[in-house]
Amino acid sequence: MMRRRSLALVVAASASLMACGAATAPTTSGTPATSTTSTPGGTATGYRALQTLLEGASPLRRFSLGTDRLGVWICHVPVGVTDPIYNPVDLRLDLEVRKVAALLSERVSAYFTALTHGAYVPEFVPEGEVTIAANETNRTCVDRAAERSAGDIDGLVVIADAEHAEDQHGGWGRTGEPCEAAEACPARVSGRAAYVGASDFHPDWGAIPAVDLLEHEIGHTLGFPHSGGGNGYTSVIDVMSNSAAPRDVDPNRRDGPGTIAVNRLAAGWLPLTSVTVADGAGTFPLVPSDAAEGPRVLVLPIDDARFLTVEALANTGFDAHLPRSGIVVHEIDQSPTACRAGADTPCLNEYRSQLPISGTRPFTDLLGDGSTWSGRGWSITVSSSGNGSWTVSVNRSA
């Protein structure tokens, strides 16, 4: 069955720092720096771009680190509803909120716990059911759930009992309105939520429904943007792009792929001690960006709003659908033009642009041993790989 992915979402997070977002500076040319206020040697513009990323994501780390209590709701959609997102048929699934919450606790919590090495654990709490009228929309489902949600719920997961139409996206997610650092930030205040239609819970999936779309939408609630370029769903290497990609290789897969290093870094799942910022020519080791420790991402500065990330992906675990392991380069763009923001307003969180640029769609052509790539003022050579690690040589280029 066809399932569309959500569009980029609507509420920008504040760039103010929270106490839990304080961090030490990344490694520069292999040497750790110890203060976020100092500038690593020779990388002023690149470091500012990295700090923009970290400061912009800081308010959302109250959700992305530790336990994230997500209230689960079923939304009953009447036959004859006028919202064009819904399939104009009479089918309605008999979804029980407690059973759905238990299933999500088993599958989606396990996915994120493994993905983040225990840094982020969503807890799915069965809250209740809501009903919309025939002239109301899917947004009403979420708004009505938010009004009734408990004060200790961090975000909402709302599942309609009606499937979406073939030409509509499968769901959406939003970070919600930012809260002051010292205040509680329940979903009934912020509006933070993920919403999906009923398609992924159809009995045709068998005992285990597809949950990759919901994993994708939860990513949006943490401030993750799409990463595929074009329509946003063309990359198979990130759950925030084509989340169903693993199932194209293995029909039994129900989870999405992993996520890329920049999302891990923004969320606090990748420690800054595992980040290296290059200020010029050098040779750097890399382990896969989903590793628990070690040098997991190399940052190559472009200017004060843009940088490249160089990371290794291993075709194991959530990325077992990839034909081979290798290196991928993404361009991270937080400049105002990336999201048509005001002249002095950076594009933060779900508004930033992050595109794979070292290959072609669907971006399975990862750089291997001896491969070279040039772009955005840098040249990159994968000089060796083996035993689950890589060595990458970089230099400035015209």
Buried (B, 14 or more C-beta within 10 A) or exposed (E): EEBBBBEEBEBBBBBEBBEBBEBEBBBBBEEBBEEBEEBBBBBEBBBBBBBBBBBBBBBBBBBBBBEBBBBBBBBBBBEEBEBEBBBEEEEBBEBEBEEBBBBBBEBBBBBBBBBBBEBBBBBBBBBEBBBBEEEBBBBBBBBBBBEEBEEEBBBBBBBBBBBBBEEBBBBBBBBBBBBEBEEEBBBBBBBBBBBBBBBBBBEEBEEEBBBBBBBBBBBBBBBBBBBBBEEBBBBBBBBBBBBBBBBEEEEEBBBBBBBBBBBBBBBBBBBBBBBBBBBEEBBBBBBBBBBEEBBBBBBBBBBBBBBBBBBBBBBEEBBEBBEEBBBBBBBBBBBBEBBEBEEEBBBBBBBBBBBBBBBEBBBBBBBEBEBEBEEBEBBBBBBBBEEEBBBBBBBEEE
